[in-house]
Amino acid sequence: MKEVKIIVKDPVGLHARPATVAVKAACECPCEVKATYNGKTVDMKSIMGIMSLGVPTEAEVTIMCNGDHEDEAIEKIVEKLKAEKVI
């Protein structure tokens, strides 16, 4: 299992558009992808799961990948979130 901690920079936190960016990035990965915030862990491939976290701006979120190509998955997700200015 690989994990990375990110800081959400989007002014509205991880809601609606930024959550969609995160879910799309996770769905492109063949491995299991989870996100943890404030003690709650959800499937990062689920828009309802991500939005249920209620992640505000400047919050720290842990992204965990487990399975095939987990290293590449973490890199791809972080790269897409940075490109869309979510983190």
C-alpha positions in Angstrom: 0.0 0.0 0.0 1.2 3.5 -0.9 -0.1 6.7 0.6 0.4 10.4 0.2 -0.9 13.4 2.3 -2.2 16.3 0.3 -3.4 19.8 1.3 -6.6 20.9 -0.4 -6.1 24.4 -1.9 -9.3 24.9 -3.8 -11.3 27.8 -2.3 -14.4 25.7 -1.9 -12.7 22.7 -0.5 -13.3 19.2 -1.9 -16.8 19.8 -3.1 -18.6 19.4 -6.5 -16.1 20.3 -9.3 -12.9 19.5 -7.3 -14.5 16.3 -6.0 -15.3 15.3 -9.6 -11.7 15.9 -10.6 -10.5 13.6 -7.7 -13.0 10.8 -8.6 -12.1 10.9 -12.3 -8.4 10.6 -11.5 -9.0 7.7 -9.1 -11.3 5.9 -11.6 -8.4 5.8 -14.1 -6.4 3.7 -11.7 -6.6 -0.1 -11.7 -6.0 -0.4 -8.0 -8.1 0.3 -4.9 -8.0 4.0 -4.0 -9.2 5.4 -0.6 -9.2 8.9 0.8 -9.2 9.7 4.5 -10.1 12.9 6.2 -10.9 13.6 9.9 -10.8 9.8 10.8 -13.2 8.8 8.0 -12.1 6.7 5.0 -14.0 6.4 1.8 -13.6 4.9 -1.7 -12.1 7.7 -3.8 -13.9 6.3 -6.9 -17.2 7.4 -5.4 -18.4 11.0 -5.8 -20.8 10.6 -2.9 -18.0 9.1 -0.7 -15.7 12.0 -1.4 -18.4 14.7 -0.9 -19.5 13.0 2.3 -16.0 13.8 3.8 -16.8 17.5 3.8 -13.2 18.5 3.2 -12.7 22.3 3.6 -9.9 24.5 2.1 -6.5 24.0 3.7 -7.4 20.5 5.1 -5.0 17.6 4.9 -6.3 14.4 3.2 -4.5 11.1 2.9 -4.8 9.2 -0.3 -4.0 5.5 -0.2 -3.6 3.1 -3.2 -3.4 -0.6 -2.8 -2.9 -3.1 -5.6 -1.6 -3.2 -9.2 0.4 -0.1 -10.2 -0.1 1.7 -6.9 3.0 3.9 -7.3 1.9 5.1 -10.7 -1.7 5.6 -9.4 -0.5 7.9 -6.6 1.6 10.0 -9.1 -1.3 10.2 -11.6 -3.8 11.3 -9.0 -1.5 14.0 -7.5 -0.5 15.2 -10.9 -4.2 15.7 -12.0 -5.2 17.4 -8.7 -2.3 19.8 -9.1 -3.1 20.5 -12.7 -6.7 21.4 -11.8 -5.4 23.5 -8.8 -7.3 21.3 -6.3 -4.0 20.9 -4.3 
